[in-house]
Amino acid sequence: MFEILVDAMSVFFTLSNVLAVALGLIIGIVIGAIPGLNVPMIVALLLPITFYMDPITGLSLLLGVYKGGTYGGSISAVLINTPGAPAAACTQLDGYPMALKGQGGKALQASIYGSVIGELIADILLIALATQIARFALKFGPNEKFSLVFFALVTIGVASGQNRLKGIAAGLIGLFIYSIGIEPISAASRFIFGNINFYGGIPFLPMLIGLFGVSEFFVQIEKKAVAGSKETVIPISKNREDNVISMKEFKANIWNILRSSFIGIGIGALPGSGSSISAYVAYGAARNASKDPDSFGQGALEGVIAPETANNATVGGALIPLLTLGIPGDAITAILLGVFLIHGIVPGPELFTKSADLVYPIFISLMVGNVLHLVIAQLGLKLFMKMIQISKAILFPIIIVLCIFGAYSVGTSMFDVYVMLFFGILGYIMKKLDIPTAPLLMGHILGSLFEKSLVQSLILSKGSIVPFFTRPISLFFLLLTVFFIFWSGFSSYLRKKKNARSR
């Protein structure tokens, strides 16, 4: 293995390959930070260009975009309360409150460290254990996937802090919104009301932009309209401890980082799961393991590190089924599969023997990407912080224009803009009623996998639910779900009892 990696280094380390990784990271970070512009879209746009490149150079460019874009969504989530990517919706829960406390620099640095370390651990495991992990992932059938998604949905209540019932209600609303359109198994239409625009379901990106970007715009308008109200200005602290993660804080989060990394890798290795699931599962796990779970949602450093570590570790995890089984783990790896095939390379069990001259240089590009990611993100940190010095009177009109552009660009249809506006109003109402919006988003994201896995499981078992409890992996996730429910309730009871005594 060592000799193969040394040979791969000599192949990879050319100026064009290193520049491709760096350029991909910069493009990904910028695109990921802009609400409405998504990484799969830019990867798809860059795809034709890679046809004229060397396979290693082209793949290095796209992998750089993949890594940078997964991290970039956290920038806008922290600074303007609008996640640039779905996975960053969880980061927003504590990142933005940290920014309001003057700890925006620390939140962004936490995002950088969590992202890079999560990627590094995932890439090391990908190189060392890809085949073994893929064999385990093969054991996940519909029953196991359903139990995993059910477990992830339960974390909505955990991640919603003191508003557990509201969080669960928002998640159920998200599941209902997902159900609009054509049912994936039988192709039956649901809740379309004769409108052909609903056949494809509610477009995800316009909904995302509306829930977070437009709703925040309405909140700022309301604050301006109220007599005597002042603009919500994100303070910039000059204290070093508010802008830098101390060694003590880093050491306190080592187990959080390791746990979140393995959650991201494990979920990323399951085709179709994605970084959004891993981010919420890691967030829920971090909250349950925290000594101060009530601080989550109020600006907890752990609440930023956990989802950012997990969603970036998912990048390496998603490459495992792609390279070893030829099965894409998410939308971006599906595009990468096309790049492989166009260059005459077929991912699968024989890839490591027939195309080792390509695979191992790609592994080197992943490791180089981690180093460049840390450098580029750190250099851009001051630039990102300057964004919050811009007056909301200037910033939010720019954001709303970008939101409209982003929503319209999805399908070049005004219907998408109307969807964005609807969810902007809905998000505004939810904020006024203190109902968390992130669980709604998660319910919508998980709806597809939840329904498909359930229906497939029931078809295979002829309507019986017994296999959910007899298959070991499925039973493990169901027991873990029960444990989370009881642990969350018991922890809440103990905290209330403790507070009552202190009074």
HELIX and SHEET records of a PDB file:
HELIX    1   1 PHE A    2  PHE A   12  1                                  11    
HELIX    2   2 LEU A   15  ALA A   33  1                                  19    
HELIX    3   3 VAL A   39  THR A   50  1                                  12    
HELIX    4   4 PRO A   55  LEU A   79  1                                  25    
HELIX    5   5 PRO A   86  ALA A   88  5                                   3    
HELIX    6   6 ALA A   89  LEU A  100  1                                  12    
HELIX    7   7 GLY A  104  ALA A  137  1                                  34    
HELIX    8   8 PRO A  142  ALA A  159  1                                  18    
HELIX    9   9 ARG A  164  SER A  179  1                                  16    
HELIX   10  10 ILE A  196  PHE A  198  5                                   3    
HELIX   11  11 PHE A  204  ILE A  209  1                                   6    
HELIX   12  12 GLY A  210  VAL A  214  3                                   5    
HELIX   13  13 SER A  215  ALA A  225  1                                  11    
HELIX   14  14 ARG A  240  ASP A  242  5                                   3    
HELIX   15  15 MET A  247  ALA A  252  1                                   6    
HELIX   16  16 ILE A  254  GLY A  268  1                                  15    
HELIX   17  17 SER A  275  ALA A  289  1                                  15    
HELIX   18  18 PRO A  293  SER A  295  5                                   3    
HELIX   19  19 LEU A  301  LEU A  325  1                                  25    
HELIX   20  20 ALA A  331  ILE A  342  1                                  12    
HELIX   21  21 LEU A  351  LYS A  354  1                                   4    
HELIX   22  22 ALA A  356  MET A  387  1                                  32    
HELIX   23  23 LYS A  392  GLY A  411  1                                  20    
HELIX   24  24 MET A  414  LYS A  432  1                                  19    
HELIX   25  25 ALA A  438  LEU A  460  1                                  23    
HELIX   26  26 VAL A  466  THR A  470  1                                   5    
HELIX   27  27 PRO A  472  SER A  502  1                                  31    
SHEET    1   A 2 GLY A 181  ILE A 182  0                                        
SHEET    2   A 2 SER A 189  ARG A 190 -1                                        
END                                                                             
